[in-house]
Amino acid sequence: MKYFPIFLTADRINALIIGGGDVAARKIELLLKANCKITVMSEDCNMAVERLINTASLTYLAHQYQADTLEQYNLVIAATDNETVNQQVAERAHQLDILVNVVDQPALCSWITPSIIDRDPMLIALSSSGSAPILLRMLREQIEKTLPDGYGKLAEFSYKFRDHVKARIKGVRNRRAFWEDILRGRIGQRVLDGDIEQAETQLIQQLKREISLPEGEIIFIHTLLGNPDNLTLAAHREMQFADAVFYDEQVNPAFIEYIRRDADKYPQQINADVLINAQHALELAEEGQKIIYLLAGHQTIPHNSALSLSQVTVKELVCGT
């Protein structure tokens, strides 16, 4: 990755915007969506920046850029039309290890602004690392179409009952499955419709019911030609709920990116076409874990007596062609 994605705690940001034109105004408007402390430094400001300063009661330093003022800030944006000033700001910020963004000059930046989809408190940040802005816009359009405005309500609803669910339902995978059923089902739809009180009542009723312990299973996924784009919806969903994944060097490592990030990973030294480590996978599954075993190509899984005699569910899924 050329850029490391990160979310900063907004109320700990002490930002300095250098510039007073339209570009500076857009950056100020973006920062104002979060609870940041903002200072504007510019000898002159246009009407848009002046309005933002007055409306939001921002600190305004009515003078040209002064290098000795940077030390008190932890994030700086250079939004001037003077390349020399922008260069000076970047150099000084780098000397002080201050996060700096120079608008439209990524080579001078230590951070860049992603494309943001805001469903507060849900946030989606997208970036093409500056390589394909049109493709990035196309991707954003696709996500926007599939993401209801009420997703923020779902996030708040989940947060309110998170501790209750954790206390009632044991096992990370059980809780993930419970929340997916809730958020995809009638209760989630009630939240999206604004009927929060009824949704809360139904969730409490769900929690009062007996919750079964997680049952382990092993899912063998044949990756065929090794193209992750050919993953079926069923395979993708299983991978998102995995507790552990087994794979060898013949498997395209790009598939690992589709596995739940917190899942345990077990790279195998012996390729699966020689030996499948069924015993280790079975031991974990008998503890109640969901195990994904990735297989290159489409090979016949040899008979294993321990698997056959176990009560653990075993599935096979094949990627699309």
ZIVEN-V767484 format. One record per helix or strand. SS is the DSSP state (H for helix, E for strand). FROM is the first residue (numbers start at 1). TO is the last residue. Records with the same first field share a line. If there is no record, write none. Layout:
# ZIVEN-V767484
SS: FROM-TO ; FROM-TO
This chain:
# ZIVEN-V767484
H: 10-12 ; 22-32 ; 47-56 ; 67-72 ; 83-95 ; 106-108 ; 133-146 ; 151-168 ; 172-184 ; 186-192 ; 196-208 ; 228-230 ; 233-240 ; 253-258 ; 278-286 ; 305-309
E: 14-18 ; 37-41 ; 59-61 ; 75-78 ; 99-102 ; 115-119 ; 122-126 ; 217-222 ; 224-224 ; 244-248 ; 264-268 ; 290-295 ; 297-297 ; 313-318
